[in-house]
Amino acid sequence: MSLLEVRDLTVTYAGGAAAVRGVDLRLEAGQKLGVAGESGCGKSTLALALLRLLPAGTRTGGEILLDGEDVLAMKWGRLRAVRWAGASIVFQGAMHSLNPVHRVGDQIAEPLLLHRRATPSEARRKAGELLEQVGLPAARAAGHPHELSGGQRQRVMIAMALACDPMLIVADEPTTALDVMIQAQILRLIERTVAGRGVGLIMISHDLAVLADTCDRLAVMYAGRVVEEGPARRVYADARHPYARALSAAFPRVGDPASRFAPRGLAGDPPDPAALPAGCAFHPRCPVALESCAVDDPPLRVAGAGRRAACVRVAQDAAEEPGDPAPPKEARRTTP
Ligand SMILES: Nc1ncnc2c1ncn2[C@@H]1O[C@H](COP(=O)(O)OP(=O)(O)OP(=O)(O)O)[C@@H](O)[C@H]1O
């Protein structure tokens, strides 16, 4: 049994925005899965859905099996027990996630008091240990969030996420608000933390390069769907879906002078999730779209060893070259 299995997940906001559409994902214990995509593609919605933190009135469908148990079907009491202890989330802006009026140590101790039935002195001691594990002096526990830098606050968020030894950590743009040096430190901290404990990690970012460097596998989302999924470095270096290829071309590669000349960005904007185009949602922006793409919306299909992509052209090539096909030649020439 996988640590996490997401089956045909759909999320529709009260106003009708279909933010996540039929997402299937799987994560094994100790594995790191990156989820990438442009702003508005549904990454944060997916993260919130995993812990059932979506706003009231949002409709969900499908299954989110965490260690075999469906998060979407859990009774309220069970769900409360699973949050922090089964799965925890690290959000982007730690200043907004931490309570400004409470001491840092008390905030780390709170999940321990609630979920681990720790005594106040045990929880305080553990909070100090957790701070040291994320590279902060235990004495920082006595401080308030405004006394810490952005990077230090993000370390506190990671300490909180670890407090109850969850099986799964979901990190939603954990380093986006930080400068590049601190970003690298926090990424290494997350990697070490996950590796040392064997927990699963889902890391969400618009930055494919960061995910390729940090994660084992990568899922690329577009308009609420996963359009490509596979081993992280291979998806980054040689994406099969035209959107994933455009996204990876938007990030220059160190040591690859040719990539400096790769076209940046994609023409047009992602579609409004409340008014999606017919067929493949990417077809109006796709440089290699066929006529049928305005009608057909292909599912994820095998696109090489351990890889899947949702593009009619990839499916054609996969049929011609079973095993590990090259990306469509025409598409490669015209990378957007
Ligand atoms: N509470 C909400 N009510 C209605 N629509 C929402 C709500 N939250 C998000 N959306 C819409 O759902 C879509 C997906 O948003 P989401 O925040 O999941 O995307 P994202 O990929 O995480 O983007 P970003 O990187 O900008 O955070 C967007 O079109 C967004 O406007």
The ligand as a MOL file (V3000), in Angstrom:
LIG
                    3D

  0  0  0     0  0            999 V3000
M  V30 BEGIN CTAB
M  V30 COUNTS 31 33 0 0 0
M  V30 BEGIN ATOM
M  V30 1 N -11.3220 30.1850 -2.4650 0
M  V30 2 C -11.4430 30.1890 -3.7970 0
M  V30 3 N -12.6370 30.4290 -4.3880 0
M  V30 4 C -12.7650 30.4080 -5.7350 0
M  V30 5 N -11.7620 30.1550 -6.5900 0
M  V30 6 C -10.5540 29.9120 -6.0570 0
M  V30 7 C -10.3240 29.9170 -4.6430 0
M  V30 8 N -9.0050 29.6360 -4.4220 0
M  V30 9 C -8.4630 29.4750 -5.6450 0
M  V30 10 N -9.3810 29.6430 -6.6230 0
M  V30 11 C -9.1630 29.5230 -8.0750 0
M  V30 12 O -8.7700 28.1900 -8.3520 0
M  V30 13 C -7.7300 28.1730 -9.3440 0
M  V30 14 C -6.5320 27.4280 -8.7890 0
M  V30 15 O -5.9560 28.2370 -7.7550 0
M  V30 16 P -4.6940 27.7360 -6.9120 0
M  V30 17 O -4.4320 28.7690 -5.8580 0
M  V30 18 O -4.9160 26.3420 -6.4770 0
M  V30 19 O -3.5550 27.7630 -8.0250 0
M  V30 20 P -1.9790 27.7380 -7.8190 0
M  V30 21 O -1.4510 26.9240 -8.9470 0
M  V30 22 O -1.6290 27.3220 -6.4520 0
M  V30 23 O -1.6050 29.2600 -8.0480 0
M  V30 24 P -0.5410 30.1550 -7.2330 0
M  V30 25 O 0.7960 29.6000 -7.5920 0
M  V30 26 O -0.7900 31.5340 -7.7840 0
M  V30 27 O -0.8990 30.0270 -5.7890 0
M  V30 28 C -7.4370 29.6360 -9.6780 0
M  V30 29 O -8.1350 29.9740 -10.8530 0
M  V30 30 C -7.9900 30.4090 -8.5120 0
M  V30 31 O -8.4270 31.6910 -8.9040 0
M  V30 END ATOM
M  V30 BEGIN BOND
M  V30 1 1 1 2
M  V30 2 1 2 3
M  V30 3 2 2 7
M  V30 4 2 3 4
M  V30 5 1 4 5
M  V30 6 2 5 6
M  V30 7 1 6 7
M  V30 8 1 6 10
M  V30 9 1 7 8
M  V30 10 2 8 9
M  V30 11 1 9 10
M  V30 12 1 10 11
M  V30 13 1 11 12
M  V30 14 1 11 30
M  V30 15 1 12 13
M  V30 16 1 13 14
M  V30 17 1 13 28
M  V30 18 1 14 15
M  V30 19 1 15 16
M  V30 20 2 16 17
M  V30 21 1 16 18
M  V30 22 1 16 19
M  V30 23 1 19 20
M  V30 24 2 20 21
M  V30 25 1 20 22
M  V30 26 1 20 23
M  V30 27 1 23 24
M  V30 28 2 24 25
M  V30 29 1 24 26
M  V30 30 1 24 27
M  V30 31 1 28 29
M  V30 32 1 28 30
M  V30 33 1 30 31
M  V30 END BOND
M  V30 END CTAB
M  END
